[in-house]
């Protein structure tokens, strides 16, 4: 026995019921007087919600080298930059947006003269773009919200990830562990416990 006619009849019945009752599904909800103390409001991190004016202000505070690196895909000189040899504990954030990018726990000495990391902070998205400049194919990395040029990603890292994020210090701001709460990065303190 074929059940096709039964299936078609049930489908038609379902469609008719949807048309009859779906228009009124939300019209009877009365939000007036609703107790909002029972609602968990999720705060958007400041680095996700910067206005164009806030971005312009952050850019106006950059040095010429920081502007060249972050906005023009520049590269700073190796061994002559702020964080290539830094061993202090904390996180590295985008110099424009402030979005968290890398932890000092994932930093290693690659011998290249630039800060190198084997991974971004867990849950952080780093944008990867094919870069065919200078006659070679590389993977450029950019921050998700700040859209800052950070550096390049290579597959020659010494850890289990096999990755080396070769990053320009000029695209980063460092937040020491003891200042994470003060600067709005309290959720990242647990990385260092």
Helices and strands as residue ranges (DSSP letters): H 4-21, G 22-24, G 36-38, G 46-48, H 52-60, H 64-72, E 90-94, E 100-103, G 104-106, E 107-108, E 115-117, E 126-131, G 133-135, E 138-143, E 149-154, E 164-167, G 169-171, E 172-176, G 177-179, G 186-192
